[in-house]
Amino acid sequence: MWALIYGRLWLMHELTDIPIMLGAVTLSSLGPVIILSPFGGVIADRVNRLKLVIISRFLFASLALLTALLIALGFIQPWHLISISLATGVLLSFDIPSRQAMLPNLVPPQHLANAIAVYSMLTAGSAIIGPGMFVPLVNYYGLEGLFFLIAGVYGLTVLTLSLMKPVDRKTEPLTRSLWLGLVEGLSYVSKHRTIFRLLLIGILGGIFGMSFETLLPIFADKILAGGITPYGSLLLAVGIGGLTGSAILASTGSLRNAAAIQTVAAVLLGTSLVLFSSITMFVPALIIIAFTGLASVIFLTINNTMVQSQVDERYRGRVMSLHQFTWAASALGGFLMGALAQITTAPVALMAGGLITAIVVGGAAATLVPDWIHRFKESNHAMQQSQE
């Protein structure tokens, strides 16, 4: 997935040197998630989630193979890339809610925070491996080689997932209206004040904080050393930072201080983006962007954990589909960052996003800290009474 995202951004950068087109790729990849993910969550609560993920993996492989063939044959055009990215976004709308909803059924509740952190470690680890393979593959085999490999690996995930056994659970009948299921899910979120606020914090963080990757090709090629190798180094630094953040949460993750951790991560994310936007030296830029990766993974993971710990199992698929707006919002943010960079400059756009993340998102996250501590104490007290 990471190689796919970065490969498309670099491919568009090669096809047309227009900043807003980078935002268009990001928007077409994740934009459909904003529209369709709630319906994906309704379906995730009604079908075999494992089978749905297997089907989406197969189709991901097919789209990556199509991209590779278009590049190899010399037919690839910007509209091809945007169309394929759009199709990928549609698949993600159904794939992600099912994957997110599967995890809590596989571990005991008391290990949920650590399990989600370990899951994030795998994601962050792949964010290191992806950029690590990205530059040598493109240098030796071209971008088509990268996309052929992506197609093969997605095919391998289909085989791997087919070895898993689905978890037995009660599901809603398929004959029920999708709209009714969606309305029920939205009603549940609107009445659950904590979940609603967590989703809002995550979405704002996605728009203004997580969209920084859209502008990395410009920073690598125009502001720092120039070329694809620095771009790969920046991605590698982001991945290393993300893996470090996941490892910290996996070893120390606890729901007790989750709200405070989310607040610190939001402020650190915004601050690092402001610092990165003003750096023109390559090595300091690598160090700062690594902290950006660390903060972004901690922010997303702890936000996810807090939501998962609050949601009722009957609504898990629908709530987690709404939580994907946190990630999908980075598509909207990427488009906004690209448009602002087109009007002003990439550093100005990134600095604006960083300031909003640190002040607005960090401030909103801070308002949850007292409520969360009180809720956690009440939950522990109730658990102790039930054990007695």
C-alpha positions as CSV (number, residue, x, y, z in Angstrom):
1,M,0.0,0.0,0.0
2,W,2.8,2.5,0.9
3,A,4.7,1.7,-2.3
4,L,1.5,2.1,-4.2
5,I,0.7,5.5,-2.7
6,Y,4.3,6.9,-3.1
7,G,4.7,5.4,-6.5
8,R,1.6,7.1,-7.8
9,L,2.6,10.5,-6.4
10,W,6.1,10.2,-8.0
11,L,4.6,9.0,-11.3
12,M,2.2,12.0,-11.4
13,H,5.2,14.3,-10.6
14,E,7.0,12.8,-13.6
15,L,3.9,13.1,-15.9
16,T,3.1,16.7,-15.0
17,D,5.0,19.1,-12.8
18,I,1.9,20.7,-11.4
19,P,1.5,20.7,-7.6
20,I,-2.3,20.5,-7.6
21,M,-2.1,17.3,-9.7
22,L,-0.4,15.6,-6.7
23,G,-3.4,16.7,-4.6
24,A,-5.7,15.3,-7.3
25,V,-4.0,11.9,-7.0
26,T,-4.4,11.9,-3.2
27,L,-8.0,13.0,-3.4
28,S,-8.9,10.4,-6.0
29,S,-7.3,7.7,-4.0
30,L,-9.0,8.5,-0.7
31,G,-11.8,10.8,-1.6
32,P,-14.3,7.9,-2.3
33,V,-13.6,6.7,1.2
34,I,-15.3,9.9,2.5
35,I,-18.4,9.2,0.5
36,L,-18.7,5.4,0.5
37,S,-17.0,4.3,3.7
38,P,-20.1,4.6,5.8
39,F,-21.9,2.1,3.5
40,G,-18.8,-0.1,3.7
41,G,-19.2,-0.1,7.4
42,V,-22.9,-1.1,7.1
43,I,-21.9,-4.0,4.9
44,A,-19.0,-5.0,7.2
45,D,-21.6,-5.5,10.0
46,R,-23.7,-7.8,7.7
47,V,-21.3,-10.0,5.7
48,N,-18.3,-12.3,6.3
49,R,-15.6,-9.6,6.8
50,L,-12.7,-11.9,5.9
51,K,-14.2,-12.8,2.5
52,L,-14.8,-9.1,1.7
53,V,-11.2,-8.3,2.5
54,I,-10.0,-11.2,0.3
55,I,-12.0,-9.9,-2.7
56,S,-10.7,-6.4,-2.2
57,R,-7.1,-7.6,-2.1
58,F,-7.6,-9.4,-5.4
59,L,-8.9,-6.3,-7.0
60,F,-6.1,-4.2,-5.7
61,A,-3.7,-6.6,-7.3
62,S,-5.5,-6.3,-10.6
63,L,-5.4,-2.5,-10.6
64,A,-1.7,-2.5,-9.8
65,L,-1.1,-4.9,-12.7
66,L,-3.1,-2.6,-15.0
67,T,-0.9,0.4,-13.9
68,A,2.3,-1.6,-14.6
69,L,1.1,-2.6,-18.0
70,L,0.1,1.0,-19.0
71,I,3.6,2.3,-17.9
72,A,5.4,-0.6,-19.7
73,L,3.5,0.0,-22.9
74,G,4.0,3.8,-22.7
75,F,0.3,4.5,-22.6
76,I,0.1,6.0,-19.1
77,Q,-1.5,9.4,-18.9
78,P,-2.5,11.5,-15.9
79,W,-6.2,10.7,-16.3
80,H,-5.3,7.0,-16.3
81,L,-3.6,7.4,-13.0
82,I,-6.4,9.4,-11.5
83,S,-9.0,6.9,-12.7
84,I,-7.1,3.9,-11.3
85,S,-6.6,5.8,-8.0
86,L,-10.4,6.4,-7.9
87,A,-11.1,2.7,-8.3
88,T,-8.7,1.9,-5.5
89,G,-10.4,4.5,-3.3
90,V,-13.8,2.7,-3.9
91,L,-12.3,-0.6,-2.8
92,L,-10.7,1.0,0.3
93,S,-14.2,2.1,1.3
94,F,-15.2,-1.5,1.8
95,D,-11.8,-3.0,2.7
96,I,-10.8,-0.8,5.6
97,P,-13.9,-0.9,7.8
98,S,-13.8,-4.7,7.6
99,R,-10.1,-5.0,8.5
100,Q,-10.5,-2.5,11.4
101,A,-13.5,-4.3,12.8
102,M,-11.9,-7.7,12.6
103,L,-9.1,-6.9,15.1
104,P,-11.1,-6.6,18.4
105,N,-12.6,-10.0,17.8
106,L,-9.2,-11.6,17.8
107,V,-7.8,-10.4,21.1
108,P,-9.1,-10.1,24.7
109,P,-10.4,-6.6,25.6
110,Q,-7.7,-5.8,28.1
111,H,-5.1,-6.2,25.3
112,L,-6.9,-4.1,22.8
113,A,-4.6,-1.0,23.1
114,N,-1.5,-3.1,22.7
115,A,-2.9,-5.1,19.8
116,I,-3.8,-2.0,17.9
117,A,-0.3,-0.6,18.5
118,V,1.3,-3.9,17.3
119,Y,-1.0,-3.7,14.2
120,S,0.3,-0.1,13.7
121,M,3.8,-1.4,14.0
122,L,3.2,-3.6,11.0
123,T,1.8,-0.7,9.1
124,A,4.8,1.5,10.1
125,G,7.2,-1.2,9.4
126,S,5.8,-1.6,5.9
127,A,6.2,2.2,5.6
128,I,9.9,1.6,6.0
129,I,10.1,-1.4,3.7
130,G,8.1,0.3,1.0
131,P,10.3,3.4,0.6
132,G,13.4,1.1,1.0
133,M,12.3,-0.8,-2.1
134,F,10.9,2.2,-3.9
135,V,14.2,3.9,-5.0
136,P,16.2,0.8,-6.1
137,L,13.2,-0.7,-8.0
138,V,12.5,2.5,-9.8
139,N,16.2,3.0,-10.6
140,Y,16.8,-0.5,-11.9
141,Y,13.4,-1.6,-13.3
142,G,11.5,1.6,-13.7
143,L,8.2,2.5,-12.2
144,E,6.6,-0.4,-14.1
145,G,8.8,-2.8,-12.1
146,L,7.5,-1.3,-8.9
147,F,3.8,-1.8,-9.9
148,F,4.4,-5.3,-11.1
149,L,5.9,-6.1,-7.6
150,I,2.9,-4.5,-5.9
151,A,0.5,-6.6,-8.0
152,G,2.4,-9.8,-7.0
153,V,2.4,-8.9,-3.3
154,Y,-1.3,-8.2,-3.3
155,G,-1.8,-11.6,-4.9
156,L,0.2,-13.1,-2.1
157,T,-2.0,-11.4,0.6
158,V,-5.0,-13.1,-1.1
159,L,-3.4,-16.5,-0.5
160,T,-2.4,-15.6,3.1
161,L,-5.9,-14.4,4.1
162,S,-7.5,-17.5,2.6
163,L,-5.7,-19.5,5.4
164,M,-7.5,-17.6,8.1
165,K,-10.7,-18.8,9.8
166,P,-13.6,-16.3,10.0
167,V,-14.8,-15.4,13.5
168,D,-18.3,-16.4,14.3
169,R,-20.5,-13.5,15.2
170,K,-24.1,-12.3,14.9
171,T,-24.7,-10.2,11.8
172,E,-27.6,-8.1,10.6
173,P,-29.7,-9.6,7.7
174,L,-28.6,-8.5,4.2
175,T,-32.2,-7.8,3.3
176,R,-32.3,-4.7,5.6
177,S,-32.0,-1.3,4.0
178,L,-28.4,0.0,3.8
179,W,-29.8,3.5,4.4
180,L,-31.5,2.3,7.6
181,G,-28.3,0.7,8.8
182,L,-26.4,3.9,8.0
183,V,-28.9,6.1,9.9
184,E,-28.7,3.8,12.9
185,G,-24.9,4.0,12.9
186,L,-25.0,7.8,12.6
187,S,-27.6,8.1,15.4
188,Y,-25.4,5.9,17.6
189,V,-22.4,8.1,17.1
190,S,-24.3,11.4,17.5
191,K,-25.6,10.2,20.9
192,H,-22.2,8.9,22.1
193,R,-20.5,12.2,22.9
194,T,-17.0,10.8,23.4
195,I,-16.9,8.9,20.1
196,F,-18.3,11.9,18.2
197,R,-15.5,14.1,19.6
198,L,-12.8,11.6,18.9
199,L,-14.0,11.2,15.3
200,L,-14.0,15.0,14.9
201,I,-10.5,15.3,16.3
202,G,-9.2,12.6,14.1
203,I,-10.8,14.1,10.9
204,L,-9.3,17.6,11.7
205,G,-5.9,15.9,12.3
206,G,-6.2,14.1,9.0
207,I,-7.0,17.2,7.0
208,F,-4.4,19.5,8.4
209,G,-1.7,17.2,9.8
210,M,-1.7,13.9,7.9
211,S,-1.7,15.5,4.5
212,F,1.9,16.5,4.6
213,E,3.0,13.5,2.4
214,T,1.3,15.0,-0.6
215,L,3.9,17.8,-0.7
216,L,7.0,15.7,0.0
217,P,7.8,15.2,-3.8
218,I,8.1,19.0,-4.1
219,F,10.3,19.4,-1.0
220,A,12.5,16.6,-2.1
221,D,12.9,17.8,-5.7
222,K,12.7,21.6,-5.5
223,I,13.7,22.6,-1.9
224,L,16.2,20.0,-0.7
225,A,18.8,17.9,-2.6
226,G,16.6,17.2,-5.7
227,G,15.6,13.9,-7.4
228,I,14.0,10.7,-6.4
229,T,16.7,9.5,-4.0
230,P,16.1,12.3,-1.4
231,Y,12.4,11.6,-1.8
232,G,13.0,8.0,-0.8
233,S,15.1,9.1,2.1
234,L,12.3,11.4,3.4
235,L,9.8,8.5,3.1
236,L,12.2,6.2,4.9
237,A,12.6,8.8,7.7
238,V,8.8,9.0,8.1
239,G,8.6,5.2,8.3
240,I,11.3,4.9,10.9
241,G,9.7,7.6,13.0
242,G,6.3,5.8,12.6
243,L,7.8,2.4,13.6
244,T,9.4,4.0,16.6
245,G,6.1,5.5,17.7
246,S,4.3,2.2,17.2
247,A,6.9,0.4,19.2
248,I,6.5,2.9,22.1
249,L,2.8,2.4,22.2
250,A,3.0,-1.4,21.8
251,S,5.3,-1.7,24.8
252,T,3.6,0.9,27.0
253,G,0.2,1.3,25.5
254,S,-2.6,1.9,28.1
255,L,-6.0,3.4,27.9
256,R,-5.4,5.3,31.2
257,N,-3.4,8.1,29.6
258,A,-4.8,7.8,26.1
259,A,-6.3,11.3,26.0
260,A,-3.2,13.0,27.2
261,I,-1.0,11.0,24.7
262,Q,-3.3,12.0,21.9
263,T,-3.0,15.7,22.9
264,V,0.8,15.6,23.0
265,A,1.0,13.7,19.7
266,A,-1.2,16.4,17.9
267,V,0.9,19.2,19.2
268,L,4.1,17.4,18.3
269,L,2.8,16.7,14.8
270,G,1.9,20.3,14.1
271,T,5.1,21.7,15.5
272,S,7.3,19.3,13.5
273,L,5.4,20.3,10.3
274,V,6.1,24.0,11.0
275,L,9.8,23.3,11.6
276,F,10.1,21.1,8.5
277,S,8.4,23.8,6.3
278,S,11.2,26.2,7.2
279,I,14.2,23.8,6.7
280,T,16.3,23.8,3.6
281,M,19.2,21.5,4.7
282,F,18.7,17.9,4.0
283,V,19.9,16.2,7.2
284,P,18.0,18.4,9.6
285,A,14.9,17.8,7.4
286,L,15.3,14.1,7.7
287,I,15.4,14.3,11.5
288,I,12.4,16.6,11.8
289,I,10.3,14.5,9.3
290,A,11.1,11.4,11.4
291,F,9.5,13.1,14.4
292,T,6.5,13.9,12.1
293,G,6.2,10.2,11.3
294,L,6.4,9.3,15.0
295,A,3.8,11.8,16.0
296,S,1.4,11.0,13.2
297,V,1.4,7.2,14.0
298,I,0.9,7.8,17.7
299,F,-1.9,10.3,17.0
300,L,-3.8,7.9,14.7
301,T,-3.2,4.8,16.7
302,I,-4.3,6.2,20.1
303,N,-7.3,7.9,18.4
304,N,-8.2,4.5,16.9
305,T,-7.7,2.7,20.3
306,M,-9.9,5.2,22.1
307,V,-12.7,4.8,19.6
308,Q,-12.5,1.0,19.6
309,S,-12.6,0.9,23.4
310,Q,-15.9,2.8,23.5
311,V,-17.9,1.3,20.6
312,D,-20.6,-1.4,20.9
313,E,-19.8,-4.5,18.9
314,R,-23.2,-4.2,17.0
315,Y,-22.0,-0.9,15.5
316,R,-18.3,-1.6,15.2
317,G,-18.2,-1.8,11.4
318,R,-20.2,1.4,11.0
319,V,-18.3,3.4,13.6
320,M,-14.9,2.2,12.2
321,S,-16.0,3.2,8.7
322,L,-16.7,6.7,10.0
323,H,-13.3,6.6,11.7
324,Q,-11.7,6.1,8.3
325,F,-12.6,9.7,7.7
326,T,-9.5,10.4,9.8
327,W,-7.4,8.8,7.1
328,A,-9.6,9.8,4.1
329,A,-9.6,13.4,5.4
330,S,-5.9,13.5,4.4
331,A,-7.1,13.2,0.8
332,L,-9.1,16.4,1.2
333,G,-6.2,17.9,3.1
334,G,-3.8,16.8,0.4
335,F,-5.9,18.6,-2.3
336,L,-6.1,21.7,-0.1
337,M,-2.3,21.6,0.5
338,G,-1.6,21.2,-3.2
339,A,-4.0,24.0,-4.1
340,L,-2.5,26.3,-1.5
341,A,1.0,25.4,-2.7
342,Q,-0.1,26.3,-6.2
343,I,-1.2,29.7,-5.0
344,T,1.6,30.4,-2.6
345,T,4.5,28.0,-2.0
346,A,4.8,24.4,-0.6
347,P,6.5,25.7,2.7
348,V,3.7,28.2,3.3
349,A,1.1,25.5,2.8
350,L,2.8,23.1,5.1
351,M,3.3,25.7,7.8
352,A,-0.4,26.6,7.7
353,G,-1.4,23.0,8.1
354,G,1.1,22.5,11.0
355,L,-0.1,25.6,12.9
356,I,-3.8,24.5,12.6
357,T,-2.8,21.0,13.8
358,A,-0.9,22.1,16.8
359,I,-3.4,24.8,17.9
360,V,-6.8,23.6,16.9
361,V,-6.4,19.8,16.9
362,G,-4.2,19.8,20.0
363,G,-6.6,22.1,21.8
364,A,-9.6,20.0,20.9
365,A,-7.8,16.9,22.1
366,A,-6.9,18.5,25.4
367,T,-10.6,19.1,26.2
368,L,-11.0,15.3,26.3
369,V,-8.4,14.7,29.0
370,P,-10.5,15.4,32.1
371,D,-13.5,13.5,30.8
372,W,-11.4,10.5,29.8
373,I,-9.7,10.3,33.2
374,H,-13.0,10.4,35.0
375,R,-14.5,7.8,32.6
376,F,-11.5,5.5,33.1
377,K,-11.8,5.7,36.9
378,E,-15.5,4.9,36.8
379,S,-14.9,1.9,34.5
380,N,-12.2,0.5,36.8
381,H,-14.4,1.0,39.8
382,A,-17.3,-0.8,38.1
383,M,-15.0,-3.7,37.1
384,Q,-13.7,-4.1,40.6
385,Q,-17.2,-4.2,42.0
386,S,-18.2,-6.9,39.5
387,Q,-15.2,-9.0,40.4
388,E,-16.0,-8.7,44.1
